[in-house]
Amino acid sequence: MSSLVVALKERGHGVDVLAPHLPGDPAPSLPAVAVELPERPRLVTRGYDDSLRLRARSALREASLPRPDVVVVTSVDESMVLARHLSVHHDLPVALVLDGPCEEGRSERVEEMLAQSVHTADALVASSAEEAGLLRHRFTVPSVEVLPVTTSEARVEAVLAATEFALTRARAPRMAFHAPYPLDPAPRSASRQRPNQMLAAFTELGYRVHRLTGHPFQRSFALADLRRRLAAGQKVEFLYSENSTQPNVLATSVRRGVAPFLEARMFALCALRRVPVGQFYRDVYWRFKESQASVPLPRRAFMQFAYRVDLAVLRASTAHMFLPSLPMAPIVPFPERRVSALPPGAPVHDSPSPSGVKLLYVGGIGSGYALDEGLKALKEVPEAHLTMVVRREEWEAQRERYAPLLTERVTIVHAGSDELQQHYDAASACLLLVAPDGYRRFAVPLKLFEYLGYGKPVLASRGTLAGDMVAEMGSGFTVENEAHDIAALLRRLAAEPALLEDAGERARAAGRRNTWSQRARTVAEVLTGRRDA
């Protein structure tokens, strides 16, 4: 650290060093403001975090240091926590520049405190792709810049690059992003993919994001920080929330703590400080008795009560509700004047358009996603081939059911999200065939827009909202979910290749019009009044 400080000063930069240390540690080897840390307790609480905040402020006040332009941190430990408090209290940009291993925390609560601190950073730089990957996975951050640090000169350059980026970000508007659960670094379900995509989209639009995510303990850290930011006069443009399929109180394991009024306090604070709130309301399975039939009666009664409490909190805070589609609005007991549609976005990828009828399906095959009719149709059309990308455990559970319907032209694949490109590149069209029911009249599958993002025409079931959207965009074909009708469509596509080519062009155009960035822009415009909801 001392060589880095000396090198920065030699280049004409003013550098003040904040040196946290435990009682009994040797004094820093260069002029520094010493911050004596309390002993880390076995059970980390908010009190320990508050103690770090007060000690950092006290040390700076006693040293009479001028307000810095940026805070640079080189390790993920209490130093990062101190940087977070400086950022919150003084609205300072923070650059985290790691040039070594990112040591794991000692407990779950320490990890949550460190995660909230890392989320404060305006610039994240790692010295290798491996370290960047570990940082992304550990803290679920949208992006980490990789700047190899092989020499002391390279380290200085990395720090200056991170500092410049953090200073640029400091001029950007700030918004708050809420999810009552930890974001998954490798999400397998659509409900967990969407928050990551929206978070990355807001960052891409240029917002500084104050995150209120994680287990209750971490969200309480984040709420306290938000309260301090607002009390200090820092402007937060709006708060966007991605709710869970569970009530807020059950969104994470109760073993990691329960905070039944945390979201109510969060939204009440925003209402008090005139920060607009918008929540994406994901699911309404709880409004359908048949979907709750297998849930034990006591739990079902509690969940129904908790869902209604969550909605009451949103109504009281004058929040705006974003739904996957407007046909869903009458089912949710919420004022329709404060509701607008926010379907999934398309992650745009370059993908070739091979000839022939080479179909791809990505997703579940359990209840509600039966592919029986499509597989029956495929048996009748020798020109058609299908690749099914499904979860291994789900396939094992459904293997006996689907085995009689398979042919040598059906390939079963178990692949992660980072392995999908090759399968999309080999496909000329994608399947979204489901049995129409009441739920499908307003559901908008994330995979529809993923298909469009890869520029693939979609074969969708008639009588579903997804089918209506495909027909309206001209980005594919709608068909009755019957084997005879599907087979007839496949034969037509095999006989007239231009149909798939033309639909592919329209699918690519639809994907470019419906990106995640566009969804984030819609949220910002609605909540700040720049667009009529």
N, C-alpha and C positions, 0 to 999 in steps of 0.2 A: 504493500500500500504506500509506503514512504517513497519508493522510487516513482510511483505513478504521480503522487502529489508534486514531487520535485519537478518531474517532466512537464506537468501541466503549468506549473508556475514559470518554468523557463520559457514557455510559449506565450507568456503574458497574461495568463488567466489567474484571477483571484480565487483562491481556494481556502475555505475554512473546513477543518476536519472535526467531525463529531465522533468521539471515540467511546463507544459503550464498553464497559468492563465490569466484571464481578468484583466484589470486595476481596482484596488480597492479590488481585492480578497486578503484574508489573505496569508501570506507567507507560503510555504510548511513546514510541521512539521519535516522534516529531511533534512540534507544537500543535496542540489539539484542545478542544473543549471536551473534557472528560464527563461522561454520563455514567454514574455508578448505578448498575442495575440491581434490582432486588433479586434475591434467590428465586429461581423459578420453582413454584410450588408443585407438589405432586399432582394436584388437581388445578389446572389453570382456569381462572374465572375472569369475569369482566373486571374485577378489582385489580388483577395483575396487569391487564391491558391499560387500565386507567392510571396505574402507578407509573408505567412506562411513559405515558403521555405527559403526566405532570413533571416527571424528572427531566424529560427532554426540554420542555418549555422553561423549566427553572434554570437548567444549565445554560440555555441560550440567553435568557434574560440576564443572568449574572455576568455572562461574558460580554454583554452589550454588542453582539454581532449584528452587522447590517443584514437586512432581509436578502437572502440569496436569490438568484434567478432560477436555479434548478438544484434539485437534490439528486446526487448520484450514489447508488448503493451497489456493492459488489458481492453480496452474499445474502442468502435467504435465511435470516435468523432475526434476532431482536433488532438488528440494524434496520431491517426492512420495516419492522413494526414502528420504529421511531420515525422513519421516513414517511410512513403513512400518516402519522399524527401531524407531522409538519405540513404535509400536503393538505390535510383536512383543515387545520387551523389557519394556515397562511395562504391557502389556494396555490401551492407551489407545484410545478411539474416535477415528476419523479422519473429517473432513468435507472433501470436495473440492468447492470452489466455483469454477467457471470463469466468468469474465466476458469472455472473449476467445477468439480462435482457439486450438485445441488443436494445437500444432505437431507435425509428424511427427518421429519419431526419426531419427537419422542412420544407423543400421544395424539389421539384423535383431536383433542381440543387445541393443542399446539398447532397441529396442521391447519385447523380451521382459522386460527388467528393469523397464521402465516399466509394462508390463501387469501384472506380478506386484504392483507397488506400487499401481496403481489398484484391483486386486481386493481390496486390504486395506481400502479406504474403506468406512465404514459408511453414509455419505450421499454421494450424487453429485448435484450441482446444476449446471445449465447455464443460460446467459442467454437461449437461444433454442432453438426446436425443431430448427433446423438443427444447432446445436452439439451438442444432445443426441443427435441421430441419428448424427452423426460419432463421438461418444464411444462409443455403443452398438456401432457397426459396427467401430470400431478395436479395442476391447477386449472385445467380446462380454459386456457387463454386462446383467443382467436389466432394470434400470430406472434411468432418469435423470430426476430432477425438473426441470421447467422453471420458473424464476422470472425473468421479464424484469428486466434490470438497466439501467434508463434514466437513473437519477440516483444520486448518492452515497448518498442515503437508502435507495433501493431495494437498493443493494448491501449496506448494513448489514443490512437486513431479510432478505436472502437468506442472509447468513452466519449470522445468529441462527437462522433456520429450519433450516438444515442442521445447525447445532450442536445444537439441541434434538433433532432426529431422531437424530443420531449418539449423543447421550447416552442416549436411549431404547433404541437398539439395543444399547448397551453392557451392558445388563442381561439381554440374551437369551442363551440357551445357544449354544455354538459347536459346529459339526461340520466335518468335512473332506470335500471333494468332489474325486474323482480321475477324470481321463480322460487316457489316454496320447497325447493329440493336442490341438491347439488347437480350441476350440469355434468353430463356423462361425456368423458373424452372420446369414447368410441360407442356412440349410441346404436342400438340394434332395432329400436322401435321408432315409428314415426313421431310418437308423442315426445320422444327425447331428442330426435333430430331437429325438430322445429326450433326450440329455444336456442340451440347452438347457431343455427342459420340466421336467426333474427339478431342475435348478439353480434355476430360477425358483420351483418349487413349494416347495423347502426354504426359500428366502428368504421366500416368502409365509407359510409356517408360523411364521416368526419367528426362524429360525436365523441366527446370524452364520456365514458360510461361509468357511472357509479353503480356497482353491482350489489344487489340485495338477494343473493342466492345462497344455497347450501342448507345445512341442518339448522335447527333453531338457534343454536349457540352462535354460529357464524352470521346468521341474519340479524341477530341482536347487535353484534359488532357493527354491522353495516348500517343498521338503523340509527345507532348512536352517532356514527360518523355523518350520516345524512342530516341528522338534527343539528349537529355542530356546523356543518357547511351552511345550512339555511340560516342559522342564528348569526353567522358571521357575514351574512349578506351576499353569499355566493348564489348565483342564479342557476336554477335547475329548470330546463325548458319543460320537461314533462317526465312522468313515470310510466313506463310500459311494463306490463305484467303478463307472464305466460303461466296460466294456472295449471294445476295437476288434474289428472282424471279422478283423483281422490280429493276429499275435502282438505283444506289447508292443514288442519290439525293432524291429519293422517297422511300427509304427503311424504313424510319420511318415517323411518322406523322410530317407534316410541322409545326404543332403547337409547337413541341419541338425543333424547329430550323432547319435551312437549311445551309449546308456547301457544295456547289457544287464542290469545288476544294480540299476538304479534302483528299480524297483517292488519287488524283493525286499528292498532296504534299507528302503523305505517301510513295507511290511507288517510287517517284522521289528520296526521301531521301535514300531509300534502294538501288536504282541503284547507287547513288552517293557514298554510303558507301560499295558497293559491297556485299550487303546482298541479296542472291537469294530470289526471290518471286515466289510463286506458288498459283494459285487460282483455287478452285473447282467451275466450271461454271455449275450451277445447271440446268438451263432450257432454252429452245429455243422456247417456245410457241410464242414469239414475232416474230419469223421468219415465222410463219404460218398465212396467212391472215384470215382464218376462225376463229382462236382463238381470233382475235382482232376485230371481226365484231361488237360486242356489245359495244365496247369502243367508246365514242364520238370522232369525228374526231380531234378536237384540242388536246385533251389529247393523242390520239393515235400518232399524229405527234410528239408531244413533247417526248413521251416515246421512239419512234423509234430513235429520235435524241440522247436522253440520253443513250440508250443502246449502240449506236455506239460510243459515246464519251467514255464510260467505256471501251469498247474494244480497242479504240485507246490508252487510257492510259496504258492498259496492254501491248500492242504491244511496245509502246515507252519505257517502263521500262524493256523490255526483259524478261517479266514474263513467267513462264511455266503454261500451262493450263491443269488442270485435268478435265476430263469429265466422266460422268457415264459409257460411253462405247465409243469405237473407231468408231463405225458406225455413231455416232453423229458428228464426226469431220468435214465432208464435209459441214455440214449445218451452222457451226459457221465460220464467216470470220476472221480466225486467222491462222497464219503459222502452218501447220500440223507438222513440224519438232519439234515444241515446245508443243506438245500435247501428253498426255498419259491417259490411262483409270484408273479411281479410283471408282469402284462401291461401293455400301454401304457395311458395315461390318456386321458380325453376332454377336449379344450379346449372348454368349454361356450360356445355362441353362440346368440343369439336368431335364429331363421330361420323365415320363414313356411312354410305347407304348401299349395302350389298344388294345384289340382285336376288331374285327368288323370294319365296315366302318363308322367311326364317324368323320365327316368332320368339319372343322373350317374355317371361313372366318373372317378376321380382316381388316377393312378399310372402304373406301367410297362406296356409292351405287348410286351416282349421275352420271352426264354426264361422259362418258369414263370408268365407272366402273360397267356397267350393269351386273346383275347376272341372267337375265331372262332365258337364256338357261340352266344354271346350276340348277335353281329351277324347270324348266320344266322336266329336266332329273330326278331329285330327286323324283318327283311324281311317276315316273314309276318304281322305285327301292325301294321296301318296306324295304330292309335290310339297307338302307343308312339313316343316321341322319346328320343334319347340325345345327351348332351353328353360328349365324352371330353376330359379335361384331361391332356395328355401332354407330355413334353419334346419340344422341336422336333427336336433331333438324333435322338432315338429314333424319332419319327414318320417322319423322312426315311429312316431305315434300314429301316423296316417298311412304308413306303407301298405298295410293289408287292404285298406280301402281303395287305394289308387292302383295297386299292382295289376288288376285285370284290365285296366284302361290304358296301360302303357304299351308303346310299340318301340321298335329300335330307332324311331325318329324322335323320341323324347329323351332328353338328357337332363338328369338331375344333378344340380351343382349346389355345394355349400360354400358360399363365398362371403367375405366381409365387404364392407362398403368401399374399402380401398382396392378391392379386386374386381369391381363391377365394370370398369371401362372396357375390358376385353370382351365381355359378354354383350355389352351394348354395341360395340363396334361390329360384332358378328350378326347383329339383328337388323332386319328390315322393317319390323313392326313389333309392337308390344301389346300384351293382353291386359284388359281390365274387365273381365267377365265375371259378374256376380249375379245371384238371384235377386231381382228387384224386391224391395220390401219398404216399409214405411221409413226406416232409418236411411236407406239409400236415396230417398227423395231429397235429402238435404245434406248428406255426407259428401265431403270433397277429399278424396284420398290424396295423400302427399305424393304417392307414386305416380299419379296422373301427371303432375308437373315435373316430376323427375324424368318421366318418359319424354315430355316435351323439351326439357332442358338438353336432352341428348339428340333432339331432332327426330324422334321416332314417331311415326303415325300410330294411333292408338285404336285398338278394336275394343269398343266399350258396349256394355249392355244397354239396350233401350229400356226406358222406364226408370232410369237412375239419373240423378243430377249430373254425375260425371259424364254419362252418355249425352245429356243435353248440352253440356259444355263443349264436348268434342264436336258435336254437330254444329254448334254455333260458331266455333273457331275454324271449322273445316279441317281440323287437324287429325282426322282419322275416319273411322266408320262406326256406325251404331247398328246393332243387330239384336234380335230377340235372343234371350239366353236359352236357346234350344239347339240341340246338336244338329238338327236338320238345317236350320237357318244359318248357323255358324259355318257348317260345311259348304253351303252354297256360296257364302261370302268368300271363303278361302279359295274355292275353285275359280271364282271370278277374279280374285287378285292374282292367281297363278296364270290365268289366261290373258290378263291385261296388266302388264308390269307398270305401265304409265300411271295407273291409279295410285300405286304406292309411292312412286316418284313425286307426283303432284302433292299428295297428302304429306309427304316428308318435308317439302318446301314450306307448306303452311304450318307444320308442327315446329319447324325451326324458328319461323317468324313468331309463333305464339310463345315459344320459350323465351325469346329475346324481349318480348313485351311484358313478361310476367316473372321477372327475376326477384330474388329475395331483397335486393336493394330497393326495387320498386315498392315492395310491401313495406319496408321500413320507412320509405319516403311517404307513403300513404299515411302511416301511423303519425309521423311527425306533422304532416299537414293537417290532419283531422284534429289532433290534440292541441295544436297551436292556433287553430282557427283559420289556417290558410286554405282549407278545403272544406266544403259543406259535407258533413257526414251523411 
